[in-house]
């Protein structure tokens, strides 16, 4: 099975720290206000990988 890394340096990718829902959408000024599913805090997981 081949896995594809979704990393794209031009697109922020966020994950909820509570329910682990992922989204590529962000607020106008950066980080989303909260998770669209549960309202939890969103963390930017789009980081370069070696």
Beta strands, then each sheet from edge to edge (+ up, - down):
strand 1: 14-16
strand 2: 22-23
strand 3: 42-44
sheet 1: 2+ 1- 3+
end
